[in-house]
Amino acid sequence: MIVMNVEHMVNNEAYLGSPDNPKTAAMVCYITLIGWLIAYFALYKNNRNKLATVHIRQTLLLHILAFVLNVLSLFALWGRISYAVIAVFAVALFVLWLIGAFAAINEREQPIPLIGEWAQKLFGNL
């Protein structure tokens, strides 16, 4: 561990987990809404970069959609919506989350299918 940190310091490259590493903000934002808040306010605000920007925008939309899904699940409790519909949307949202998380881990700026481009346009001011 110490050797790896010294190696990164010699290369003037921030190690993973460092607030200076753009990959850190891109990965942390996928860990719940609190992770998104930490990624945005603590890691991204002072160190903006393209990788973090793409993933912060996409995960904000994912978190909003997860909130909407939770509200819709209340309607399923009351019998207004089928549990099967909620389950299909939950699985689809989870798959989109996985695709985005793996893209962040691999340092790719690829948009998430279906919602990635929409998130970039919708939250362009972030």
N, C-alpha and C positions, 0 to 999 in steps of 0.2 A: 504494500500500500504506500509506504513512504517513497519507494523507488519510483512508483508511478507518478506521484505528486511532484517529485523533483524533476522527472522527465518532462512533465507538462510545463513546469516553470521554466525549464531551459528553452523549450520551444515557444515560450510566451503564449501558450494556449491554456485557457481556463479549463480546469478539470470538471468532469461531470458532477453536478451538485453545487457547483459554484454559481453565485448569482450572475457572474460575468459570462457564463456559458449559455448561448442561446438555446441549446437543447434542453436545458433545465426548465425554463419557462414553458417550452413546448410540451414537455412531458408532464409537468406538475398540473397544468390546466385540465388534464383529463381525469384527475383524481377528485371527484365530487365538486360541488359548487364552492366549497371552502378552498379547495385546491386551485380552482379558477381564480378566486379572489386573491389568493397569495401570489399566484403566477402573474396576475395583472398588476397589482399594486406594489408588490415587493420586488418582483424580478423583472418585469417588462417595462414599467414606467420610465426607469432611468437607463435602460439598455435595450432600446428598440432595434429589432432586426426582422428580416423578412420571414424567417422560419417561425419565430414566436408569433408574429402577427397573423400568419395564416392559421395557425392552430388555436390561438386565443379566440379568433372570430368564429371558427367552426365549433369549438366547444361551447361557446356562449349559446349558440343556436341549439346545440345538443342538449344543454341543460334546460333551456326554455322548453324544448319539446318534451323532455322528461317530466317537467312540471305539469305540462298540459296533459300528458299521459296519466299522471297521478290524479289529476282532477277528473279525467274521464273514467278512471277506475272507480271513483266514488259513484258515478252514474251507473256503473255496472253493478255496484252493491244494491242500488235501488231498482235494478231490473230494467233500466232504460237502454243499456248497451250490453251486448253479449260479451262474456268473458273471453270467447275465442277471438273476437276483434281486438280486445285489449292485449291478449297474448301475442297475436301476430305483430302488432305495432311495437310491443316491448322487445320481441326478438329482433325485429328490424332495427330498432334503435340501438340495441346492444351490438349488432353486427356493424353498424355504422360507427359506433364508438370504438370497436376493435380495429377497424380499418384505419381510423384516424390516429389511434394510439400507436399502432405499428408504424405508421408513416412518421410520426414524431420521433419514435425511437430510432428509426433508420435515417433521420434527418432529411426527409423528403417533404417538399412543400406542395404535395399533391392534394387537391380538394377531395373531400369525402363525396362519394357518389350521391346523387339526388339533392343534397343540401349544401355542398361545399361552395359552389359558385354563388348560390343564393346568400349564404352567410357572408361571403366576401363583399357582396354588393350592399347587403342590409346593414352591416356593421363596418362600413368603410372608414368611418371616422375614428375607430379605435386605434 
